Amino acid sequence: MSTITENPTDLSPEQLIDAYRMMVNIRRVEERVGQAYQMKKFSGFCHLYIGQEAVAVAGCAAMRPEDHYIVAYRDHGQAMAKGVSAEAVVAELLGKKTGSTGGKGGSMHIFDLSKRFYGGWGIVGGQVPLAAGIGWAIKYKGLPEVCVCSMGEGSIHQGVFHEALNMASLWDLPVVFVCENNKYAMGTEMSRISAVSDLTLKAVSYGMDAATVDGQDFFACYKGMKEAIDRARERSRPTFLDVKTYRFRGHSMSDPGSYRSKEEVQQEQERDPIPGLGRALIQLGYATQAELDAIDAEARALAKASLEAAEAAPWPDDAAAFDHVYAEPLEPLEGHR
Ligand SMILES: Cc1ncc(C[n+]2csc(CCOP(=O)(O)OP(=O)(O)O)c2C)c(N)n1
């Protein structure tokens, strides 16, 4: 294991500790959520982000609050990294009124406009053209903002992925396409779906900058994301990132994971990004083990309190069933009165 002697980022020690805290919060909240699911406290789809935390947290550390973030259905941790509270995320999972989407979205549709977090899309690759649209709006309005779009590697052979990347490059849109390559699309391993193993080649035909990033190393993630975000903000150019990561849990709660060996999972867990960043903080002299332990204890308390609050929260009002179905106010179209 390598020793780190210098902070390789422009983040302050406090910001790095905050990033560590966020990764631990996400981990503990999701572990608690997983238990709650098994105890049938909620149902429906539930995809955990455990193992991939560094990607979202480093990405959000490189973003500004006014930047936009749109993701797929494995979205609890990404929402928290962008500033959605653990309470709002957990309440959403339980379908409660206090959830980020008023209890109507559930696990796959965490959404918070005030944080510029646009969810939470269940159709594989569905968010990719939407990201290009957000990028187009940013450019049209001449704003110094960036849209970051996360997707799984299962998205990259969808037609919309290629249409969106082509348009983003052709029109110089400030979008960062982040492929969270966790090796498996449900039970299908990467090599069974892609004719090439170097996914950055996907960006070549669109004349787009691309890079491969180690998603289990917070510092590498931050560097890759920062370069791409700066390129988008300063030169309005898109980037494609192939971020090599790994999910420690099954695809969803109903996946026994029989397509991969225990040894493989164990080997990947040795590269868990959370202890990795923890060790670096100690080596840099930014934190002691006792301080990291305190962060962990607080995260466990946050997870427990979030679930208790969600259980005690009210259900959405019946009348709310018709809210947000149509854009409001609904003006009749010209000639259709
Ligand atoms: C268009 C479409 N096809 C199939 C599905 C079913 N499906 C849900 S998740 C998934 C796997 C996607 O894997 P990946 O994009 O790698 O993301 P990960 O789950 O690994 O985060 C599939 C095929 C879907 N939701 N949408």
PDBQT file of the ligand as one rigid body, heavy atoms in Angstrom, charges set to zero:
ROOT
HETATM    1  C1  LIG A 401     -33.705   0.395 -21.772  1.00  0.00    +0.000 C 
HETATM    2  C2  LIG A 401     -33.646  -0.576 -20.630  1.00  0.00    +0.000 A 
HETATM    3  N1  LIG A 401     -33.316  -1.863 -20.876  1.00  0.00    +0.000 NA
HETATM    4  C3  LIG A 401     -33.244  -2.756 -19.859  1.00  0.00    +0.000 A 
HETATM    5  C4  LIG A 401     -33.516  -2.359 -18.586  1.00  0.00    +0.000 A 
HETATM    6  C5  LIG A 401     -33.395  -3.378 -17.441  1.00  0.00    +0.000 C 
HETATM    7  N2  LIG A 401     -32.180  -3.070 -16.653  1.00  0.00    +0.000 N 
HETATM    8  C6  LIG A 401     -32.294  -2.409 -15.493  1.00  0.00    +0.000 A 
HETATM    9  S1  LIG A 401     -30.796  -2.162 -14.806  1.00  0.00    +0.000 SA
HETATM   10  C7  LIG A 401     -30.000  -2.922 -16.055  1.00  0.00    +0.000 A 
HETATM   11  C8  LIG A 401     -28.492  -3.046 -16.035  1.00  0.00    +0.000 C 
HETATM   12  C9  LIG A 401     -27.780  -1.766 -16.252  1.00  0.00    +0.000 C 
HETATM   13  O1  LIG A 401     -26.449  -1.867 -15.856  1.00  0.00    +0.000 OA
HETATM   14  P1  LIG A 401     -25.480  -0.635 -15.820  1.00  0.00    +0.000 P 
HETATM   15  O2  LIG A 401     -25.898   0.382 -16.820  1.00  0.00    +0.000 OA
HETATM   16  O3  LIG A 401     -24.086  -1.137 -15.958  1.00  0.00    +0.000 OA
HETATM   17  O4  LIG A 401     -25.683   0.033 -14.400  1.00  0.00    +0.000 OA
HETATM   18  P2  LIG A 401     -25.450  -0.557 -12.948  1.00  0.00    +0.000 P 
HETATM   19  O5  LIG A 401     -26.713  -1.248 -12.555  1.00  0.00    +0.000 OA
HETATM   20  O6  LIG A 401     -24.272  -1.450 -13.005  1.00  0.00    +0.000 OA
HETATM   21  O7  LIG A 401     -25.231   0.640 -12.081  1.00  0.00    +0.000 OA
HETATM   22  C10 LIG A 401     -30.893  -3.390 -16.992  1.00  0.00    +0.000 A 
HETATM   23  C11 LIG A 401     -30.511  -4.110 -18.207  1.00  0.00    +0.000 C 
HETATM   24  C12 LIG A 401     -33.862  -1.015 -18.365  1.00  0.00    +0.000 A 
HETATM   25  N3  LIG A 401     -34.139  -0.546 -17.135  1.00  0.00    +0.000 N 
HETATM   26  N4  LIG A 401     -33.895  -0.132 -19.393  1.00  0.00    +0.000 NA
ENDROOT
TORSDOF 0
